[in-house]
């Protein structure tokens, strides 16, 4: 899937970690945050998840918490009848 490129190497399949995970988290967020049309809401939501995991990967827990709280709030706004089990936090 297109989201795997933010999480794992396309050549060997190894999951990114540490600074690489962090850098790709920011790159993902910057790629999808600039799209303002409604149909891109799910992409921004997924990008928040990638960014949050990247921040956790470099142990920036306070910042990761802020991003994940924003992800949860956005999910609730976009999917008010959902229980949130798909967030994967």
C-alpha positions as CSV (number, residue, x, y, z in Angstrom):
1,X,0.0,0.0,0.0
2,X,1.1,3.6,-0.5
3,X,1.3,4.1,3.3
4,X,3.9,1.3,3.7
5,X,6.5,3.5,2.2
6,X,6.4,5.7,5.3
7,X,6.8,2.7,7.6
8,X,9.2,0.2,5.9
9,X,11.9,-0.1,3.3
10,X,10.6,-1.1,-0.1
11,X,13.7,-3.1,-0.9
12,X,14.1,-5.2,2.3
13,X,10.9,-4.7,4.1
14,X,12.6,-3.7,7.4
15,X,10.5,-1.2,9.4
16,X,12.1,2.2,9.9
17,X,13.1,3.2,13.4
18,X,14.7,6.0,15.3
19,X,15.7,9.1,13.4
20,X,14.7,7.7,10.0
21,X,11.2,7.0,11.3
22,X,11.1,10.5,12.7
23,X,12.3,12.1,9.5
24,X,9.8,10.1,7.4
25,X,7.0,11.0,9.9
26,X,7.6,14.7,9.3
27,X,7.9,14.2,5.5
28,X,4.6,12.3,5.5
29,X,2.9,15.1,7.5
30,X,4.3,17.8,5.2
31,X,3.2,15.9,2.2
32,X,-0.5,15.5,3.2
33,X,-1.1,18.5,5.5
34,X,-1.1,21.0,2.6
35,X,-4.0,19.3,0.9
36,X,-7.1,21.1,2.0
37,X,-9.9,19.5,0.1
38,X,-12.4,17.3,2.2
39,X,-11.4,14.2,0.3
40,X,-7.9,14.4,1.8
41,X,-9.1,14.3,5.4
42,X,-8.3,10.6,5.8
43,X,-4.8,11.2,4.4
44,X,-4.1,13.9,6.9
45,X,-5.4,11.6,9.6
46,X,-3.1,8.8,8.5
47,X,-0.2,11.3,8.3
48,X,-0.8,12.3,11.9
49,X,-0.4,8.6,12.9
50,X,2.9,8.3,11.0
51,X,4.2,11.5,12.6
52,X,3.1,10.4,16.1
53,X,4.9,7.1,15.7
54,X,8.0,8.8,14.4
55,X,8.1,11.1,17.4
56,X,7.7,8.1,19.7
57,X,10.5,6.4,17.7
58,X,12.9,9.1,18.9
59,X,11.4,9.2,22.4
60,X,9.8,12.6,22.0
61,X,6.9,11.4,24.0
62,X,5.3,14.8,25.0
63,X,5.3,15.8,21.3
64,X,4.0,12.4,20.3
65,X,1.2,12.7,22.8
66,X,0.1,16.1,21.4
67,X,0.0,14.7,17.9
68,X,-1.9,11.6,19.0
69,X,-4.4,13.7,20.9
70,X,-4.9,15.8,17.8
71,X,-5.3,12.6,15.8
72,X,-8.0,11.3,18.1
73,X,-9.8,14.6,18.1
74,X,-9.7,14.7,14.3
75,X,-10.9,11.1,14.1
76,X,-13.9,11.9,16.4
77,X,-14.7,15.0,14.3
78,X,-14.6,13.1,11.0
79,X,-16.2,9.9,12.3
80,X,-18.5,10.8,15.2
81,X,-20.2,7.4,15.4
82,X,-17.0,5.4,15.4
83,X,-15.4,3.9,18.5
84,X,-11.9,4.8,17.3
85,X,-10.6,1.2,17.2
86,X,-8.9,1.8,13.8
87,X,-6.5,4.5,15.0
88,X,-3.8,2.0,16.0
89,X,-2.2,4.1,18.7
